[in-house]
């Protein structure tokens, strides 16, 4: 039977088009399969593929084991590359699948096809991401913070400080040495009132900068660097007020608010990549340069936590715990809000009420 009809054994016929070796001319053709004759193929189980034009002339022929079959890509035509450099392509994807069987590429292409199953999978993935973002992000952030090496936090402080000096045109302090030492003594007293673990967990350092455009302000970086502007020290020079504001900033460091806001802003992609141990240039470009941290603002929750922390720490260090309240009262009178406490944060009047509650709770 094979002698009279060599294609009857396998019976596969696939319509398509062929390009003969070293030719760009397209020829209407069929792909036909048959069993190998002596000397063809790698064994009796191999399949010989003939490409035949409409007149029955064989354009090219080769055992399947010697033909390179391109993997399926979307809805593009399937292509077969013959040893003599002839090319055959067809839109009959099922026919080629019958020839090659269920390869990895075939299975992947099926999974990628738009079907109800794929739509359901995508929907489930979206819902899963929303659930993780809403309920699991805090756990991921906590894990990322726990795995953050101290050297990275130090570099984050360094990069942010460089960005502050450049972008905000910060100038060296104009405060005299005596005034700087007085404020640093308050800062040291506050640190002395902290538990030893909190002190050892950060590299606390108080720096002064002359920043006319920023005005009276103080802010903390994640590693423990606290920056106070000359304008703040000159306008709010009372010990209790200085202690209250510095205690607030120390609270941001101890509670790791800076790292928390940073990781939350970078989102799930970065957190998962960070936990997997591969941050690549992403962290170098965004974190170490400090640009991201400068664009962040603390949430209302973090501000309230830092206020409460600062009030308690100020009292423990021997200062009037209402010093932070005096600062906000002054801000409220002048109709001002420091740069750090704009937009998403409670206004001064609201925070004064909250601080009264924190002070009362200490009694």
Order of alpha helices (4+ residues) and beta strands (2+ residues): beta-beta-beta-beta-beta-beta-beta-alpha-alpha-alpha-alpha-alpha-beta-alpha-alpha-beta-beta-beta-alpha-alpha-alpha-alpha-alpha-alpha-alpha-alpha
